[in-house]
Structures are given as structure tokens and as C-alpha cells.
């Protein structure tokens, strides 16, 4: 999960959204471990609010939609898990993209974090937008 904070996306300083994310993280904890990535500016706030069992990781990002800019995993027939290290172009890149600068989406930091946790990364040579992989 990515901790919400953008004032242009969330009302009231993102406090209602943060409460909703807190509730979701707490519910998921009943079934599996939870990691929440948080910007440096929001780290202390998130750490104080989230349950102790939630792993909180400092990571720059420009949105809370990890579905769009977070890591993607592949599982083979043997159950081996690999993460794809791809580049997110902020829904269109420099021309008609949603955010600038494009490189602030956090995907490279996701990759770094996955490497730190012992995950093997498969480099992807193309940009991705809206969670679609462009063919090689």
C-alpha cells in the first residue's frame, strides 16, 4: 500500500483517506503481512497511526495508487516468485502525462526494496502505463 497525502487528490489534508487506508491495512493483517510505503514527510504520522505489525517503509512516490506504480510479480509453475522492474510513465509521460516529473512515481525504489528482501528482479525494457506492458 502507498500512504495517501496529496492535497490535490484527497480532501482535508488526506486525513479521511489515511483513516480508510489504516482500516484496510488493519483488516488485511488478519490474513497476511502488510507493508505500507510512506513518503519521508508522512513517515512519522503513518508509523504512529498504523498498527505495530504493519511494516512501514520510507519511499518517495507521487500517488497512493500502488496498483499503478508498484511492483508486479510473476509466479511460475514451480511457485518461484519474480518481480518485474519496469518503468512507470505517469499515465502518458511528458506528453499528456498526469504527473511531472515522470520519474517520481517510486518504481525504482520499489525495485530496491524488493532486492533488499531477496526477490529476484526481471528487468522490463519498456515503459508501462495504466498497468499495461508494451510488447518487446
Secondary structure as the mmCIF struct_conf table of DSSP 4:
data_model
#
loop_
_struct_conf.conf_type_id
_struct_conf.id
_struct_conf.beg_label_comp_id
_struct_conf.beg_label_asym_id
_struct_conf.beg_label_seq_id
_struct_conf.end_label_comp_id
_struct_conf.end_label_asym_id
_struct_conf.end_label_seq_id
STRN STRN1 UNK A 2 UNK A 2
TURN_TY1_P TURN_TY1_P1 UNK A 7 UNK A 9
BEND BEND1 UNK A 10 UNK A 11
HELX_RH_3T_P HELX_RH_3T_P1 UNK A 12 UNK A 14
HELX_RH_AL_P HELX_RH_AL_P1 UNK A 15 UNK A 28
TURN_TY1_P TURN_TY1_P2 UNK A 29 UNK A 31
BEND BEND2 UNK A 32 UNK A 32
STRN STRN2 UNK A 35 UNK A 38
HELX_RH_3T_P HELX_RH_3T_P2 UNK A 40 UNK A 42
HELX_RH_AL_P HELX_RH_AL_P2 UNK A 43 UNK A 49
BEND BEND3 UNK A 50 UNK A 50
TURN_TY1_P TURN_TY1_P3 UNK A 52 UNK A 53
BEND BEND4 UNK A 54 UNK A 54
STRN STRN3 UNK A 55 UNK A 58
BEND BEND5 UNK A 62 UNK A 62
BEND BEND6 UNK A 64 UNK A 64
HELX_RH_AL_P HELX_RH_AL_P3 UNK A 66 UNK A 69
BEND BEND7 UNK A 70 UNK A 70
STRN STRN4 UNK A 72 UNK A 75
TURN_TY1_P TURN_TY1_P4 UNK A 77 UNK A 78
STRN STRN5 UNK A 81 UNK A 88
TURN_TY1_P TURN_TY1_P5 UNK A 90 UNK A 96
BEND BEND8 UNK A 98 UNK A 101
HELX_RH_3T_P HELX_RH_3T_P3 UNK A 102 UNK A 105
HELX_RH_AL_P HELX_RH_AL_P4 UNK A 107 UNK A 116
TURN_TY1_P TURN_TY1_P6 UNK A 117 UNK A 118
STRN STRN6 UNK A 120 UNK A 129
TURN_TY1_P TURN_TY1_P7 UNK A 130 UNK A 131
STRN STRN7 UNK A 132 UNK A 133
HELX_LH_PP_P HELX_LH_PP_P1 UNK A 134 UNK A 135
#
